Amino acid sequence: MDINPIEFQMTDKVRDIVLRFPKAADYFRQRKIDFCCGGNRPITESAEESGVPVELLLEDLNRMLAEHPHTGGEEGWLQASSADLVEHIVGKHHRYLREELPEIQKYVTKVSRVHGEIDPHLLEVARLFGELRRELLVHSDKEEAEVFPKMLNWDAGREPEVLEKLQGAIADLESEHDGAGNILKQLRELTGDFQPPAHACTTYRLTYARLEELEGMTFTHVHLENNVLFPRYTE
């Protein structure tokens, strides 16, 4: 088989692999490799942290690339204007959070109340989710009210003082992303990779499924901001 001219290399950053080949995001999630908050580092570092040989990661990724060379996805946002990208983030990801977080809260609260005595880890799941919900909603409001308008203002006027304030705000947002990522990591560990026990009822199982969906959506959301939108104003 001919060597693919865009094969991934050990020097490639995790975020750049996902930007070029969005299907890699699913693979990284399976391998528990952070491609959003920790995406701005070479794959060799991520491999070492995850305990997976980098040669194996590259072999898998290049095989996937050969099998799916033209997969579509978030790479289209690299060429999009910041205004269009902001509109997408607000319309898809912020809307998802505002619609889904209250619903997931109902599930988490019910399951912890009904099954918390038998499965006490559910009480901690409920506590962590409540913290995550508050942080994500405040974070989204801040982006829409303060940070995104500053970005579009900079694009329009290129005023140095606007950029300085914007970069400080972005640093705060990235720190908040790290915090949300840490909570999601704890939730995955507490739930055994979102695998419900054999005795779990339907609501219990749906709770885990919705938490896992939230994790995936949040990773994509953070990836778009940390690795596509924010670098336009910080690099």
Secondary structure as the mmCIF struct_conf table of DSSP 4:
data_model
#
loop_
_struct_conf.conf_type_id
_struct_conf.id
_struct_conf.beg_label_comp_id
_struct_conf.beg_label_asym_id
_struct_conf.beg_label_seq_id
_struct_conf.end_label_comp_id
_struct_conf.end_label_asym_id
_struct_conf.end_label_seq_id
HELX_LH_PP_P HELX_LH_PP_P1 ASP A 2 ASN A 4
TURN_TY1_P TURN_TY1_P1 PRO A 5 ILE A 6
TURN_TY1_P TURN_TY1_P2 MET A 10 THR A 11
STRN STRN1 LYS A 13 LYS A 13
HELX_RH_AL_P HELX_RH_AL_P1 VAL A 14 ARG A 20
TURN_TY1_P TURN_TY1_P3 PRO A 22 LYS A 23
HELX_RH_AL_P HELX_RH_AL_P2 ALA A 24 GLN A 30
TURN_TY1_P TURN_TY1_P4 ARG A 31 LYS A 32
BEND BEND1 PHE A 35 CYS A 36
TURN_TY1_P TURN_TY1_P5 CYS A 37 GLY A 38
BEND BEND2 ASN A 40 ARG A 41
STRN STRN2 PRO A 42 PRO A 42
HELX_RH_AL_P HELX_RH_AL_P3 ILE A 43 SER A 50
TURN_TY1_P TURN_TY1_P6 GLY A 51 GLY A 51
HELX_RH_AL_P HELX_RH_AL_P4 VAL A 54 GLU A 67
BEND BEND3 HIS A 68 HIS A 68
TURN_TY1_P TURN_TY1_P7 PRO A 69 HIS A 70
BEND BEND4 GLY A 73 GLY A 73
HELX_RH_3T_P HELX_RH_3T_P1 GLU A 74 LEU A 78
BEND BEND5 GLN A 79 ALA A 80
HELX_RH_AL_P HELX_RH_AL_P5 SER A 82 HIS A 88
HELX_RH_PI_P HELX_RH_PI_P1 ILE A 89 HIS A 94
HELX_RH_AL_P HELX_RH_AL_P6 ARG A 95 HIS A 115
TURN_TY1_P TURN_TY1_P8 GLY A 116 ILE A 118
BEND BEND6 ASP A 119 ASP A 119
TURN_TY1_P TURN_TY1_P9 PRO A 120 PRO A 120
HELX_RH_AL_P HELX_RH_AL_P7 HIS A 121 LYS A 142
HELX_RH_PI_P HELX_RH_PI_P2 GLU A 143 VAL A 147
HELX_RH_AL_P HELX_RH_AL_P8 PHE A 148 GLY A 157
HELX_RH_AL_P HELX_RH_AL_P9 PRO A 160 LEU A 190
TURN_TY1_P TURN_TY1_P10 THR A 191 PHE A 194
TURN_TY1_P TURN_TY1_P11 ALA A 198 HIS A 199
HELX_RH_AL_P HELX_RH_AL_P10 THR A 202 LEU A 224
HELX_RH_PI_P HELX_RH_PI_P3 GLU A 225 LEU A 229
TURN_TY1_P TURN_TY1_P12 PHE A 230 PHE A 230
HELX_RH_AL_P HELX_RH_AL_P11 PRO A 231 THR A 234
#
